[in-house]
Amino acid sequence: MHSALKAALAICKNLGRNGYDAHVINPSLQADLLATMSSPAVDIACEAALPGLTKLYPHITKADDLEPFFATLTEDDVLFRFYGLETSEASQPEISLQRISPTIILAMDREKRTELGMGNFCNPADKKDQYAGFDLKIKNPSDGPIRLKGIPDETLRHNYLLAIRALRFAANFDTAIEPNTWLAIVRSSGRVIDYVPARDIMEEWRKVAAESMHRFVKLLYDAHILPGLIPEVAALSSIPQQSVSEEDNCPQNVFEHTLECMKYYTEEEFHYDWLGTMAMLFHDVGKLFTCEYFDGGYTFFQHHRVGAKVTRKILQRLHFNYGDIDLICHLVTNHMRFHFMLTDRGIRKFKALPENERLIAMAKADLKAREDKFTSFNHNVKYLARAETPEQMLEPLLNGNEIMKEINLAPGPLVGTIRDALLRAQKEGAVTDRQKAIDFIKKFADRIND
């Protein structure tokens, strides 16, 4: 830390001990300026008026009335400028902590340090340059974290959409956000929801890669933007995914599970699938409305159907087009179908569903996220090949009861033998309809009896 800043902090502590609030104005920015200044100067905001300061620092000097500060003090060749601290109870909260002063702005201009300027220096509203308002290093993320230009709070006040864009860069580049930029985003979360249209937010969101979506949603949640944008999804963090047991005192919640599902969904062939990943985000949103605690565990009956209806309302609120809404809601409605151990008939109905490959990927991601057994999943995968075979090639045209009735046969192993023979005849093409099946089993039974 620069010695001038240390001295300024010492002055603030001394004022505090004497009953006056005081702080160094934007110490990080002033530290950057001090590194290039030939004559060090530090700006301080304090509650004490000139008479109170004079008692503590007899050598303090009253400033000219035209100056923005009211007093100066020179010690050890360092100039300290004192600004009045806003103490009115009805003032804006941000004014109580000054983040910039006129003399700091002049010093930046004098030192040609425009890259440290506020939002009005970098014109972040220029939509032609997506990097306007950011430190240019974000064009090469390996050079450092995502950083808003100048004083982050001031830059955001000129364009709150930059908060969403910063989260997008951090998610896509898989890099950190500079701490002061992050704090400014969190402080501005309410204004982002109030002042940025949902269409503009979704325009930024659509530029997030599918495989980075889980990071983006987590950043939205951590920055307290998601609860205002999609409260139904944010509320899933309060819904347990499983019952609490003695071995698991901190069960995974549905929101954490959802993020894991989004991550696993994009690990294989659907790494590019933005709409499928969005469906993964909403696939369990119905659990918020269907969750019940019963007999030591949580149930979510019909959460897929309820979730599809909730998802439709959310997507309409976010101004999705109708085609995308129908697709995402279809995936949410049917995402549970591949979880059950399907019969031949069930697998054929599943194969007839549109987007069944996406549904399979969703089921696989869901199982991975829950670390669940793949028994039913593997069974269904094997049966997918059987679904390509005509139905008459898989089941005989006559079941066991019908065989016994047609040839007056008592229950026993012979019924199974005849049934297997009938199925082989069907596969060979010798039997193609019910009447031929009846004739076949009668002839087959006569040959056995002979």
Buried (B, 14 or more C-beta within 10 A) or exposed (E): EBEBBEBBBEBBEEBBEEEBBBBBBBBEBBBBBBEEBEEBBBBBBBBBEBEBBBEBBEEBEEBEEEBBBBBBBEBEEBBBBBBBBBEEEEEEEEEBEBBBBEBBBEBBEEBEBEEBBBBBBBEBEEEEEBBBBBBEBBEEBEEEBBBBBBBBBBBBBBBBBBBBBBBBBBBBBEBBBBEBBBEBBEBBBEEBBEEBEBEBBBEBBEBBBBBBBBBBBBBBBBBBBBBBBBEBBBBBBEBBBBBEEEEEEEBBBBBBBBBBBBBBBBEEEBEEBBBBBBBBBBBBBBBBBBBEEEEEEBBBEEBBBBBBBBBBEBBEEBEBEEEBBBBBBBBBBBBBBBBEBBEBEBBBEBEEBEBBEBBBBBBBBBBBBBEEEEEBBEEBBEBBEEBEEEEBEBEBBBEBEBBBEBBEBEEEEBBEEBBEBBBEBBBEEEBEEEEBBBEBBEEBBEEEEE
